[in-house]
Structures are given as C-alpha cells and as structure tokens.
C-alpha cells in the first residue's frame, strides 16, 4: 500500500485532474439531485454533467496509462497479465476516485443545503440517499471509464511501451468510431426531442444539449484537421511560422480534440442561460397577468361593492381599481375578467408592458364609455298623449317601468298622469332607487286606471335615469291572441297602447348595445358572441380585438369593463374572485384603510411571482444553470489536463526544431497561430452548437410545468448568452493553451533531447 501511495504521489500531476474532475462531477450531481428532492424539481437535469464526465474520464485514463507505460511494461515482463495486471492498474485511480467522490459528497451536500435555503421558502436541506447513491455510482462508472481509457496502453506492443518518447500518432479506428458515435447520438437525441412526450422528456432528450455540443465540437475538430492539411501545402512555400503551426494541427490527433468538452460545456451553459432567461421572463409575465397589479387585495364584496369601495376610498381614481375574475369552466368564453377601465391608465399604466397583454393599453379605452341602456340617475320621466281628442270620459294612463338596480335586484317605478279631453301630451315622473352603480330596464308596462275609457294612447318619451329609453328596440312580451294585442305596438311616435283593458307589456329586443370585449385566441362562440356578466346573465358582445393574453384570465378568456357589466346584472356569482388592484406607490394610510375594509392583506407581485415559480417548478431553470457551471469547470479541467499532457511533447518538438536552427520567435509565432486557430474554431463551434441546441432542444426540456390557462413558454435565441459563452470559450482556449505553449528557453533547450535519450 505504501508503494501504491508513493506511485500515486509521483504521478500526482496526472492524478490530480482525475481527482478534481471526480469531485466536480459528484458535487454537481449531489447538489442537483439533493435540491430536486427538496424543491420537487427534476433530478434528471444533471444528465448533461454525467455525459461530459463520461466523455472526460476515459481521456484521463489514457493519460494515466501513458504516464505508467514503463511500469506496465515491467509488469508484463514479470509475467503479470489479465486480472492481476488490471488490479495493479486499478488501485491508484480507485483511491483517487474515492477521495474525489468523498470530497464531492461533502461539497455537494453543502451546495444542496445552500441552494435549498436560497431558492426555496423552506430551510436548507441536506441531500437524501438517492444523491449519495448517485455519487457512489459516479465513482464506480468513473473507475470503469478510466480502465477503458487504459486499454490502449495494455494492448500496446511491448517494444513501444519500453520506448522513452511517445511520438504523435493519428487517431485509431476505435477513436474514430467513438467520434462518429457521438454525432449519431446527437442526431438521435434531436429526433427523440421531436417525438417524445413534451411534458416528460426521456434521458436521451435531456442529454441532447451535451451530445449536440460534443457532436459540433467533433465536427469542428475534423474541420480543423482537414483545413490544416489543406493549408500545409499552401504554406509550404511561405513563411515557416504558418507552416509549423498548421502542420502540427494536421498531424497530431490530440491537438484540437480537447476543445470538444469545452464546446459541449459552453453549449450547455448557453442553453441554460437562455432557458433561465426565458423562464424568468415567463414567470414574471405569468405573475403580472395573474396578480393584475403590483398590489392585489381580495375583498368579501360583490362587484358593485368593490366598485363602491374603491370610489369611497379613492374618489380621484389614482391608486385603486376594482376587478372581478370569474374562472368559468367548460369553455374559454366562460372564463372572464372585469376591470374598472376608467381607472386603468392611472392605476396600471404600463404594468403589462413587455408581456403578451401589452397591447391592452391601446384597446382599453374602447371597453368603457357610456352605455345608453344603463342609467345612473334617480328619476324616471314619461310623456304620454292621446291619439285624438275625446268628448267624455277619463283617461289616467299608468307607465310601470321594471328594472334591475345596481345589485341586480328587481325594482319597479310607476308613473301616472291625467290626459285632458284634448289628448295633449302630459308628463309624469317617479323616483329610481339603487341606480348609483347603474340600472337596466327589463320591461315597460302600459296600463289603465280602473274606470278609464279604453281609448288608445301613446308613450312618446321615456327618460330613464338620464338615458333615452325610447331609442331601445321594443317588442311585445306576449304574442297576440284572438285579435287582442300581446303588448304595446311600436309606432313612429313611440309605444302605442291599443284599446284594451289588459296591461300591455313591452320588453327590450336585446339587453342593450353590444358589450365591447377583448378576447384571447382560444375563445370561440356558439353563434353570436356573448358575454356572461358578473352575475351570469348573457349579454351580446362585440370583440374589439384578440390579444395573446389578458389580465387575470391569462391565455384563456374575455375582458370587459366592470361598471358596464355589473350594471343591472344579477348578484355576483359565488365563484367570482372580487378584488381591488392597487399601485405599488399607494399611500400607506390608504392601503391600511383598504386592508381594514377588505379583511385581507395585500398580495405583492413578488409573492405571486414566488408562488408561480413554486407551482411550475421554474426554480429548476436556475439549477440547470448551476449544473452548467459545473460542466464548464469539468471542461476546463479536461482542457487543462490535455494541454498539460501535450506540453512535454511540445517542449521536445521545440527543442528538436531549435537543433536545426529554428529561432524562438518563429516557434512562438507558430504557437500563437495554432492557439488562434483553435480559439476561432472553438468560438464558431460554441455559437453554432448553442444555436442548434436552443432551436431544437430547449423547448423540449420541460424546464417548467405550464399550468392550464397560462401563456405558453416561448423559447428563442437570445444574443447575450451566446456572446457570454463565446467570450468564455475564447478566453479559456487562449489562456490555457497560451500557458501550455509558453516557451521557456531553459525548458526547451536542445540538451533535453540528450538528457531524455540518456535516461
């Protein structure tokens, strides 16, 4: 065991990347899975990290095998083979993997606790057994992957193993097959994303971003090699700097390969940032549509009571706005919301700007305005006249107006006049009650006083609370029978009461002018558009515009003016949610009065936003971004380890070139050219891979569970995540490869070739 530890210490430069890589992958997995257990998010979001880990660990195994080539050769000369040789090689990586796994479990537990405390309302929580088992599984899979990476060294001919130097070599058949397999896997993942259940993506779809990144990275690697080989011929007769740079890229299989993991991690990161941006925007839009305003206070009143409350507390209409939501079932048209649109501009202003309901600001004025069928006065006045003069008898017509008051209660007002023998027009009036919030006529009855002559007379004018009721189209309430009229007869002068002893009842042909409404695309009507009022009675409607979403009803429903809809409506349906919406800067005293009157505390937009995030699992988009950070760290370790492995070969190559007289300036120039070539390729691969991943996969990852009636999560390409990913990739490639290609004269002197040969 002591010899094992000594061997591991002597190869610490090779084993350290494996230790750090294991620690990073286990930390990311335990953090993601542990958080998922406490926040009810998907633990499968860690799949891209597993894919990158499975891709990176075999490379570390190959590096470890290369470092132990001499030891493997001696063991084979001693007769060790099969299980004994495998055991000898497995001890060191197993110890390193166990150490990295243990450290990852500790750090992952801390990360899970911190993420739970920061991103949820509950206290921090430690990961459960599932996360621990996942960490142990990563260690086991890592050991297998490491041993697979060492197979090439075990199969290497003995005469090559005892050689001191390791010459650059082209990619083998197995490596090419693995590269092609990555591309095929990415294609299959994209295909599966289009046919799988969108609400429950499978593991292959979740692995898609990493596979697409690896595939694009592999295609860029092939493109780098092909373009470098083509450039070798073109630079053969040119400067030595360009020739040396492109020749190395063309002949060394591992020169460009390490950027694959970095590209894959950057693609996952760009997709995660894009997804987090889209999800945050969707959550904010949904919260704004659902809350209705920066502050929302539920009230235990009906629609008319809410209107009266806002007008009593805020007579100027600057801070408070009454609203009603009826979450009707069965159809989108049954789901309806009502706002006091006369206060919309002052209270809500640009609150919906940037949301799918942004266009409501241009349409809201059309919802309000005066309704000729709705009265708000306190007097009804009728004018009647005889058809002709009479010679004798008494005529005392009575006009009975039936109406619904502001609470939807049936009321009656009776007007009586005496007509002179000449039949000249006479006017009478009566008081209206309960019309402050609006009254609607339901019928007009033309009757006679007992003992009057049955001569015809005409109702020529009817002023109902300040509205001209005669502009309404009237019809008899009952069909005529046996030559007797069923109701008043509509004539040019008004409503004619023919010679009859019975009261004659007329009803409006419709409930009034069409109610202007806004609708969402999901709303359909059976026949003519109808709007159910706050009390549930149907009213003819006119759709002014169709918008993607509307306040309170979100993506399904209708929006109308509350005062117009509540006027003359039956009592507010029990299922209605009556509320008062308030501005964010509502004075504290006014808000306190509202709270006392309503009996409910205000609900802020931030509270609604948090509730939406909790309901839809939107927090997992942040966890996905955190997982992407672990992917980037893992890829950085892979790139740094690969560059470190290539550094010795680079130093020997520089030393050999210095022997034949190539100066350091030329060698430095060739190194810079190689690095710029790789950085450009990595940036192009990152941008291309991110674009493909966002367009083809992001919508299928199910980062949120979109509830019924909510606006859909629309994904698209955002510029800034691509720019950030490209800058990070370019910086990492330039810095890491730049340090790896740094030329120190004492470390690249030609004498090192003689020292290695004598060793």
C-alpha positions in Angstrom: 0.0 0.0 0.0 2.9 2.4 0.8 4.3 1.7 -2.6 0.9 2.5 -4.1 0.8 5.8 -2.4 4.3 6.6 -3.4 3.5 5.8 -7.0 0.4 8.0 -6.8 2.4 10.8 -5.4 4.9 10.6 -8.1 2.1 10.8 -10.7 0.2 13.5 -8.8 0.3 15.8 -11.8 -1.6 13.1 -13.8 -4.0 12.0 -11.0 -4.9 15.5 -9.8 -7.1 16.2 -12.8 -8.9 12.9 -12.2 -9.4 13.9 -8.6 -10.7 17.3 -9.4 -12.9 16.1 -12.2 -14.5 13.4 -10.0 -15.0 16.0 -7.2 -16.7 18.5 -9.6 -19.0 15.9 -11.2 -20.0 14.4 -7.9 -20.5 17.9 -6.3 -22.7 18.9 -9.2 -24.7 15.7 -9.2 -25.3 15.7 -5.4 -26.2 19.4 -5.4 -28.7 19.0 -8.3 -30.3 15.8 -7.0 -30.4 16.9 -3.4 -32.1 20.2 -4.4 -34.6 18.3 -6.5 -35.6 16.2 -3.5 -36.5 19.3 -1.5 -37.9 21.5 -4.3 -39.8 18.9 -6.3 -37.7 19.6 -9.4 -36.3 17.1 -11.8 -33.2 15.3 -10.7 -32.6 14.3 -14.4 -31.3 17.8 -15.1 -27.9 16.6 -14.1 -27.7 14.3 -17.1 -25.5 16.6 -19.3 -23.0 16.7 -16.5 -22.9 12.9 -16.4 -22.4 12.8 -20.2 -19.5 15.2 -20.0 -18.0 13.3 -17.1 -18.3 10.0 -19.0 -16.6 11.7 -22.0 -13.8 13.2 -20.0 -12.8 10.4 -17.6 -11.5 8.0 -20.3 -9.2 10.7 -21.6 -7.7 10.9 -18.1 -7.4 7.1 -18.1 -5.4 7.3 -21.3 -3.2 10.0 -19.8 -2.6 7.9 -16.7 -1.8 4.8 -18.8 0.6 6.9 -20.8 2.3 8.0 -17.6 2.6 4.4 -16.4 3.8 2.9 -19.7 7.1 1.9 -18.3 5.5 0.4 -15.2 3.1 -1.6 -17.4 6.0 -2.9 -19.5 7.9 -4.0 -16.4 4.8 -5.8 -15.0 4.3 -7.6 -18.3 7.9 -8.6 -18.4 7.4 -10.1 -15.0 4.5 -12.2 -16.3 1.6 -10.2 -14.9 -1.4 -10.2 -17.2 -5.2 -10.4 -17.1 -6.8 -9.8 -13.8 -3.5 -9.3 -11.9 -2.4 -6.5 -14.3 -5.8 -4.9 -14.2 -5.8 -4.9 -10.4 -2.4 -3.3 -10.3 -3.5 -0.5 -12.6 -6.9 0.0 -10.9 -5.7 0.6 -7.4 -4.4 4.2 -7.9 -7.4 5.5 -9.9 -9.8 3.8 -7.4 -8.2 5.6 -4.5 -8.3 8.9 -6.4 -11.9 8.4 -7.4 -12.9 7.5 -3.8 -11.2 10.6 -2.5 -12.8 12.8 -5.1 -16.2 11.2 -4.5 -15.9 11.8 -0.8 -15.0 15.4 -1.3 -17.8 15.8 -3.8 -20.3 14.4 -1.4 -19.3 16.9 1.2 -19.3 19.8 -1.1 -22.5 18.7 -2.9 -24.3 18.4 0.5 -23.2 21.9 1.3 -24.3 23.1 -2.2 -27.7 21.3 -1.8 -28.3 22.9 1.6 -27.3 26.4 0.3 -29.4 26.1 -2.9 -32.5 24.9 -0.9 -32.1 27.8 1.5 -31.7 30.4 -1.2 -34.1 29.3 -3.9 -37.0 27.9 -1.8 -39.1 29.3 1.0 -38.1 26.4 3.4 -34.9 25.9 5.4 -31.8 24.4 3.9 -31.9 20.7 3.4 -29.2 18.0 3.1 -29.4 15.5 0.2 -31.0 12.1 0.7 -30.0 8.6 0.0 -30.6 9.0 -3.8 -28.0 11.7 -4.1 -25.4 9.6 -2.1 -26.1 6.6 -4.3 -25.7 8.8 -7.4 -22.3 9.9 -6.1 -21.2 6.3 -5.5 -22.4 5.4 -8.9 -20.3 8.1 -10.5 -17.2 6.8 -8.7 -18.0 3.3 -10.0 -18.6 4.4 -13.5 -15.6 6.6 -13.4 -13.4 3.6 -12.5 -14.8 1.6 -15.4 -14.3 4.6 -17.7 -10.7 5.1 -16.5 -9.9 1.4 -17.1 -11.4 1.6 -20.6 -9.2 4.6 -21.3 -6.2 2.5 -20.2 -7.0 -0.4 -22.6 -4.9 1.1 -25.3 -1.8 1.0 -23.1 -2.5 -2.6 -22.1 -2.7 -3.6 -25.8 0.3 -1.5 -26.9 3.2 -3.6 -28.2 5.9 -4.2 -25.6 8.7 -2.6 -27.7 6.7 0.7 -27.8 6.0 0.6 -24.1 9.7 0.5 -23.2 10.4 3.4 -25.5 11.2 6.6 -23.7 9.4 9.0 -26.0 5.9 8.9 -27.2 5.6 10.1 -30.8 2.4 11.8 -32.1 0.1 9.4 -33.8 -3.1 9.7 -35.9 -6.4 8.7 -34.4 -7.1 5.0 -34.4 -10.2 3.1 -35.7 -11.7 2.8 -32.2 -11.3 6.6 -31.6 -12.9 7.4 -35.0 -15.8 5.0 -34.2 -16.4 6.8 -30.9 -16.3 10.2 -32.6 -18.9 9.1 -35.2 -21.0 7.6 -32.4 -21.1 10.9 -30.7 -22.5 12.6 -33.8 -25.1 9.8 -34.3 -26.1 10.1 -30.6 -26.7 13.9 -31.1 -28.9 13.2 -34.2 -30.9 10.6 -32.3 -31.4 13.0 -29.3 -32.7 15.7 -31.6 -35.1 13.2 -33.3 -36.3 12.0 -29.9 -37.0 15.5 -28.7 -39.5 15.9 -31.5 -41.4 12.7 -30.9 -41.1 12.2 -27.1 -43.7 13.3 -24.6 -43.1 17.1 -24.3 -44.1 17.1 -20.6 -41.8 14.2 -19.7 -38.6 14.2 -21.7 -36.5 11.0 -21.6 -32.9 10.7 -20.6 -31.7 10.9 -24.2 -33.5 14.2 -24.8 -32.1 15.6 -21.5 -28.6 14.5 -22.7 -29.2 16.2 -26.0 -27.5 19.6 -25.3 -24.3 17.9 -24.2 -24.4 15.5 -27.2 -25.1 18.3 -29.6 -22.2 20.2 -28.1 -19.9 17.2 -28.4 -21.0 16.5 -31.9 -20.5 20.1 -33.1 -17.1 20.1 -31.3 -16.2 16.9 -33.1 -17.2 18.3 -36.5 -15.1 21.4 -35.8 -12.2 19.1 -34.8 -12.5 17.3 -38.1 -12.8 20.6 -39.9 -9.7 21.9 -38.2 -7.7 18.9 -39.3 -8.9 19.0 -42.8 -8.3 22.7 -43.2 -4.9 22.4 -41.6 -3.9 19.6 -44.0 -5.1 21.7 -46.9 -3.1 24.7 -45.5 0.1 22.7 -45.2 0.5 22.6 -48.9 -0.3 26.3 -49.3 2.2 27.3 -46.5 5.0 25.0 -47.7 6.5 27.8 -49.8 5.6 30.6 -47.4 6.7 31.5 -44.0 8.0 28.9 -41.6 5.7 30.2 -38.8 2.5 29.3 -40.6 3.9 26.0 -41.9 4.8 24.8 -38.4 1.5 25.8 -36.9 -0.8 24.2 -39.4 1.4 21.1 -39.7 1.1 20.4 -36.0 -2.7 20.7 -36.2 -2.8 18.4 -39.2 -0.6 15.6 -37.9 -1.3 15.4 -34.2 -4.6 13.8 -33.4 -4.9 15.3 -29.9 -4.0 18.9 -30.9 -7.6 20.0 -31.4 -9.5 17.2 -29.6 -9.6 18.8 -26.1 -11.8 21.6 -27.2 -14.7 19.2 -27.7 -15.5 19.0 -24.0 -15.2 22.8 -23.7 -17.5 23.4 -26.6 -20.1 20.9 -25.2 -20.0 22.6 -21.8 -20.3 26.0 -23.4 -23.3 24.8 -25.4 -25.0 23.5 -22.3 -24.2 26.8 -20.5 -25.5 28.9 -23.3 -28.7 26.8 -23.4 -29.0 27.0 -19.7 -28.6 30.8 -19.6 -31.1 31.1 -22.4 -33.5 28.8 -20.7 -33.1 30.7 -17.4 -33.7 34.0 -19.1 -36.8 32.7 -20.9 -38.2 31.1 -17.8 -37.6 34.2 -15.6 -39.3 36.3 -18.2 -42.2 33.8 -18.5 -42.6 33.7 -14.7 -42.7 37.5 -14.5 -45.2 37.7 -17.3 -47.4 35.0 -15.7 -47.2 36.7 -12.3 -48.2 40.0 -13.7 -51.1 38.6 -15.6 -52.2 36.5 -12.6 -51.9 39.3 -10.0 -53.3 42.0 -12.1 -51.3 44.8 -10.5 -48.3 45.5 -8.2 -50.7 45.0 -5.2 -53.8 42.9 -5.0 -56.3 42.8 -2.2 -59.1 40.3 -2.2 -62.4 41.7 -0.9 -65.5 39.9 0.5 -67.9 42.0 -1.5 -69.8 41.7 -4.8 -68.8 43.5 -7.9 -70.9 46.6 -7.0 -69.5 46.6 -3.5 -65.9 46.6 -4.8 -66.7 49.5 -7.2 -68.2 51.4 -4.3 -65.3 50.7 -2.0 -62.7 52.0 -4.5 -64.7 55.1 -5.2 -65.2 55.8 -1.5 -61.6 55.3 -0.5 -60.0 56.8 -3.7 -62.6 59.2 -5.2 -59.9 60.6 -7.6 -59.2 57.2 -9.1 -55.4 57.5 -8.7 -54.5 54.4 -6.8 -57.3 51.8 -6.6 -59.1 49.8 -9.2 -61.9 47.3 -8.7 -61.7 44.0 -10.6 -63.5 40.7 -10.8 -62.3 37.3 -12.1 -64.9 34.6 -12.9 -62.9 31.4 -13.5 -65.7 29.8 -15.5 -65.3 26.2 -16.6 -66.3 24.4 -19.8 -65.0 26.9 -22.3 -62.6 29.8 -22.6 -65.5 32.2 -23.2 -66.9 31.3 -19.7 -63.6 32.5 -18.2 -63.9 36.2 -17.9 -62.4 39.2 -16.1 -63.7 42.7 -15.5 -61.8 45.9 -14.8 -62.9 49.4 -13.9 -61.3 50.6 -17.1 -61.9 54.3 -16.3 -59.1 54.0 -13.8 -56.8 51.7 -15.9 -54.4 54.4 -17.1 -53.9 55.9 -13.6 -53.6 52.7 -11.7 -52.0 50.2 -14.1 -50.3 52.4 -16.7 -47.5 50.4 -18.3 -47.7 47.5 -15.8 -48.3 45.0 -18.7 -45.6 46.4 -21.0 -43.4 43.7 -22.3 -46.0 41.0 -21.5 -48.3 39.2 -24.0 -51.0 41.5 -22.8 -49.0 44.7 -23.7 -51.4 45.7 -26.5 -54.3 46.1 -24.0 -53.2 49.7 -23.4 -54.3 50.6 -26.9 -57.6 48.9 -26.6 -58.8 49.6 -23.0 -60.5 52.9 -23.9 -62.9 51.0 -26.2 -64.1 48.9 -23.3 -65.5 51.7 -21.2 -67.6 54.7 -22.1 -71.3 55.4 -21.6 -73.9 52.7 -22.3 -77.2 54.1 -23.5 -79.0 51.3 -21.8 -77.5 51.8 -18.4 -79.0 54.5 -16.1 -77.3 56.1 -13.2 -79.9 58.9 -12.3 -82.5 58.9 -9.7 -85.6 59.8 -11.7 -87.7 58.2 -14.5 -89.9 60.6 -16.5 -92.6 59.5 -19.0 -94.6 61.6 -21.5 -97.9 60.3 -22.9 -100.5 61.7 -25.2 -103.9 60.6 -26.6 -104.3 59.5 -30.2 -107.1 62.0 -30.6 -109.5 64.3 -28.7 -112.4 62.7 -26.8 -115.8 64.0 -25.9 -116.1 62.5 -22.5 -114.7 60.0 -20.0 -111.5 59.9 -18.0 -108.0 58.7 -19.2 -105.4 58.1 -16.5 -102.6 56.2 -18.1 -100.0 54.4 -15.9 -96.5 53.6 -17.1 -94.8 50.9 -15.0 -91.0 50.6 -15.5 -89.4 47.4 -14.3 -85.6 47.5 -13.9 -82.6 45.8 -12.2 -80.8 48.0 -9.8 -77.0 48.1 -9.2 -77.3 44.9 -7.1 -79.3 43.0 -9.7 -82.5 43.3 -7.7 -85.9 43.7 -9.4 -87.3 47.1 -8.8 -90.4 48.9 -10.2 -91.3 52.6 -10.7 -94.9 53.6 -11.5 -95.8 56.9 -13.2 -99.4 58.1 -13.5 -100.8 61.1 -15.5 -104.2 62.5 -16.4 -104.9 63.2 -20.0 -107.2 66.1 -20.8 -110.1 65.8 -23.3 -107.8 67.2 -26.0 -105.4 64.3 -25.5 -102.5 66.8 -25.2 -99.2 65.4 -24.0 -98.7 65.1 -20.3 -95.5 64.3 -18.3 -95.0 62.5 -15.0 -92.1 61.2 -13.1 -91.1 58.8 -10.3 -88.1 58.1 -8.2 -85.5 55.4 -9.0 -83.6 53.6 -6.2 -80.3 51.8 -6.3 -79.1 53.2 -9.5 -75.8 54.8 -8.4 -73.9 51.9 -9.9 -76.2 51.6 -12.9 -79.7 50.3 -13.6 -81.1 48.5 -16.7 -84.7 48.4 -17.8 -86.2 45.0 -18.1 -89.8 45.9 -19.2 -92.3 48.7 -19.7 -96.0 48.2 -18.9 -98.7 50.4 -20.3 -101.8 50.2 -18.1 -105.0 52.0 -17.4 -106.6 53.0 -14.2 -109.8 51.2 -13.3 -112.8 53.0 -14.7 -111.0 54.7 -17.6 -112.2 54.7 -21.1 -110.4 52.1 -23.3 -109.2 54.6 -25.9 -105.7 54.2 -27.4 -102.8 56.4 -26.2 -99.1 56.7 -26.9 -95.9 56.7 -24.7 -93.9 59.2 -26.7 -90.9 59.7 -24.4 -89.3 57.8 -21.5 -86.2 59.3 -19.8 -84.8 56.6 -17.6 -82.3 57.9 -15.1 -80.8 60.3 -17.7 -81.0 57.8 -20.7 -83.4 57.9 -23.6 -85.2 54.5 -23.2 -87.1 55.1 -26.4 -84.0 54.5 -28.5 -84.2 50.9 -27.4 -85.9 48.5 -29.8 -89.0 47.1 -28.1 -91.2 44.1 -28.7 -94.4 42.7 -27.1 -93.8 40.5 -24.2 -96.5 38.1 -25.2 -98.0 37.0 -28.6 -101.4 38.4 -29.5 -104.5 36.2 -29.1 -107.9 36.3 -30.7 -107.3 39.7 -32.2 -106.1 41.1 -28.9 -102.6 42.6 -28.9 -99.9 40.9 -26.8 -98.3 44.2 -25.9 -97.8 47.7 -27.0 -97.4 48.4 -30.7 -94.3 50.1 -31.9 -95.2 53.2 -33.9 -93.3 56.2 -35.1 -94.3 58.3 -32.1 -93.3 55.6 -29.6 -95.2 52.8 -28.0 -99.0 52.7 -28.7 -101.4 51.2 -26.2 -104.3 50.0 -28.3 -107.9 49.9 -27.0 -107.6 47.1 -24.4 -108.5 46.5 -20.8 -105.4 44.4 -20.1 -101.9 45.8 -19.1 -99.6 45.7 -22.1 -96.0 44.7 -21.5 -93.1 45.6 -23.8 -89.6 44.2 -23.4 -86.3 45.3 -25.0 -85.5 43.3 -28.1 -82.0 42.9 -26.6 -80.4 43.7 -23.3 -78.8 46.8 -24.8 -76.0 47.7 -27.0 -73.3 45.1 -27.6 -70.8 44.8 -24.8 -67.3 45.6 -26.1 -64.8 42.9 -25.0 -61.3 41.8 -25.6 -60.6 38.1 -26.2 -57.8 35.6 -26.3 -57.3 33.3 -29.4 -58.7 30.3 -27.6 -62.1 31.9 -27.2 -64.8 30.6 -29.5 -68.6 31.2 -29.6 -71.5 29.1 -30.5 -73.3 31.6 -32.7 -73.1 35.2 -31.9 -70.6 36.5 -29.4 -72.0 36.5 -25.9 -70.6 37.7 -22.6 -71.7 36.4 -19.2 -71.9 39.3 -16.8 -70.6 39.2 -13.2 -74.0 37.8 -12.3 -74.0 35.2 -15.1 -76.7 36.7 -17.4 -75.8 36.6 -21.1 -75.3 39.8 -23.0 -74.5 40.4 -26.6 -70.8 41.1 -27.1 -68.6 42.7 -29.7 -65.0 41.6 -29.8 -62.8 44.6 -30.3 -59.5 42.8 -30.6 -57.9 39.4 -30.0 -54.8 39.5 -27.8 -52.4 36.7 -26.9 -53.2 37.2 -23.2 -55.3 39.3 -20.9 -55.1 40.4 -17.3 -56.4 37.8 -14.7 -57.7 35.3 -17.3 -54.2 35.0 -18.8 -54.3 33.0 -22.1 -58.0 31.9 -21.9 -60.9 34.2 -21.5 -62.6 37.6 -22.1 -62.0 41.0 -20.6 -64.8 43.7 -20.2 -65.5 46.9 -18.4 -66.7 46.2 -14.8 -69.1 49.1 -14.4 -70.9 48.3 -17.6 -71.0 44.5 -16.9 -72.2 44.9 -13.3 -74.9 47.4 -14.2 -78.3 45.7 -13.9 -76.6 42.3 -13.5 -77.9 39.6 -11.1 -75.9 39.2 -7.9 -72.3 38.3 -8.5 -71.8 34.6 -9.0 -70.3 32.8 -5.9 -67.3 31.5 -7.9 -66.2 35.1 -8.7 -62.9 36.4 -7.2 -63.6 40.0 -6.3 -60.5 42.2 -5.7 -59.1 45.6 -5.6 -55.9 46.3 -7.6 -53.5 49.0 -6.3 -50.4 50.8 -7.5 -47.1 50.0 -6.0 -46.8 53.5 -4.6 -50.2 53.5 -2.9 -50.0 55.6 0.3 -49.7 53.5 3.4 -52.7 55.1 5.0 -54.9 54.4 2.0 -53.6 50.8 1.8 -54.3 50.4 5.5 -57.9 51.6 5.1 -58.3 49.2 2.2 -56.9 46.3 4.2 -59.2 47.1 7.1 -62.3 47.3 4.8 -61.4 44.2 2.8 -60.3 42.0 5.7 -57.4 40.6 3.7 -53.7 41.6 3.5 -52.3 42.9 0.2 -50.5 40.4 -2.0 -47.5 41.7 -3.8 -46.2 40.9 -7.2 -43.1 39.3 -5.7 -45.3 37.0 -3.7 -47.3 36.0 -6.8 -44.0 35.5 -8.7 -42.7 33.2 -6.0 -45.9 31.2 -6.0 -45.8 30.8 -9.8 -42.2 29.7 -9.6 -43.1 27.1 -6.9 -46.2 25.9 -8.7 -44.5 25.5 -12.1 -41.0 24.3 -10.9 -39.4 27.3 -12.5 -36.6 27.2 -10.0 -35.1 24.2 -11.8 -34.1 26.5 -14.6 -31.7 28.1 -12.1 -30.5 24.7 -11.0 -29.9 23.9 -14.7 -27.7 26.9 -14.9 -25.8 25.8 -11.8 -25.3 22.4 -13.4 -23.9 24.2 -16.5 -21.4 25.9 -14.3 -20.2 22.5 -13.1 -20.0 21.4 -16.7 -17.8 24.4 -17.5 -15.5 23.6 -14.6 -15.2 20.0 -15.6 -14.4 21.0 -19.2 -11.8 23.4 -18.0 -10.1 20.6 -16.1 -10.2 18.4 -19.2 -8.7 21.1 -21.3 -6.0 22.0 -18.8 -5.1 18.3 -18.3 -4.9 17.8 -22.1 -2.7 20.9 -22.6 -0.5 19.8 -19.7 -0.2 16.4 -21.3 0.8 17.9 -24.6 3.3 20.3 -23.1 6.1 17.8 -22.8 5.7 16.8 -26.4 5.6 20.4 -27.4 8.8 21.2 -25.5 10.6 18.2 -27.2 9.3 19.4 -30.6 10.6 22.9 -29.9 13.9 21.6 -28.7 14.2 19.5 -31.9 13.4 22.5 -34.1 16.0 24.6 -32.3 18.6 21.9 -33.1 18.0 22.5 -36.8 18.2 26.3 -36.3 14.7 27.5 -36.0 14.6 30.6 -33.8 12.4 31.1 -30.8 10.5 34.0 -32.4 9.3 31.7 -35.2 8.4 29.0 -32.8 6.4 31.4 -30.6 4.6 32.7 -33.7 3.7 29.2 -34.8 2.3 28.5 -31.3 0.2 31.7 -31.4 -1.1 30.7 -34.8 -2.1 27.3 -33.5 -3.9 28.8 -30.5 -5.7 31.4 -32.6 -6.8 28.7 -35.0 -8.2 26.6 -32.1 -9.8 29.6 -30.4 -11.6 30.6 -33.6 -12.8 27.0 -34.1 -14.0 26.7 -30.6 -16.0 30.0 -30.8 -17.6 29.0 -34.1 -18.5 25.6 -32.6 -19.9 27.2 -29.5 -22.1 29.6 -31.3 -23.3 27.1 -33.9 -23.9 24.4 -31.2 -25.8 26.8 -29.0 -28.0 28.0 -31.8 -28.9 24.4 -32.7 -29.4 23.4 -29.1 -31.7 26.3 -28.4 -33.7 26.0 -31.5 -34.0 22.2 -31.5 -33.9 21.1 -27.8 -34.7 23.9 -25.4 -38.5 23.8 -25.9 -38.5 20.1 -25.2 -36.5 20.1 -21.9 -39.7 20.9 -19.8 -37.9 23.4 -17.6 -41.4 24.5 -16.3 -44.7 22.8 -15.9 -47.1 25.3 -17.7 -50.4 25.3 -15.8 -53.8 25.4 -17.5 -54.8 28.9 -18.9 -51.2 30.2 -18.6 -49.4 31.7 -21.5 -47.0 29.1 -23.1 -43.3 29.3 -22.6 -42.0 30.5 -25.9 -38.3 29.8 -26.3 -36.0 31.6 -28.7 -32.4 32.6 -29.3 -31.1 35.3 -27.0 -28.0 37.2 -28.1 -26.3 37.8 -24.7 -26.0 34.1 -23.6 -24.3 33.3 -26.9 -21.9 36.2 -26.5 -21.1 35.3 -23.0 -20.4 31.6 -24.0 -18.3 32.7 -26.9 -16.2 35.1 -24.8 -15.7 32.5 -22.1 -14.6 29.8 -24.6 -12.3 32.2 -26.4 -10.7 33.3 -23.1 -10.3 29.8 -21.8 -8.7 28.5 -25.0 -6.4 31.5 -25.3 -5.3 31.4 -21.6 -5.0 27.7 -21.1 -3.3 26.9 -24.4 -1.3 30.1 -24.2 0.2 29.0 -20.9 0.8 25.5 -22.3 2.6 26.9 -25.3 4.7 29.3 -23.4 8.3 28.9 -24.4 10.9 29.0 -21.6 14.4 28.8 -23.2 15.8 26.7 -20.4 13.0 24.1 -20.7 13.2 23.9 -24.5 16.9 23.8 -24.9 18.2 21.1 -27.3 20.1 19.5 -24.4 16.8 18.0 -23.1 16.7 15.6 -26.0 20.1 14.2 -25.0 19.0 14.0 -21.3 15.9 12.0 -22.3 17.9 9.7 -24.5 20.5 9.0 -21.8 17.7 8.4 -19.3 
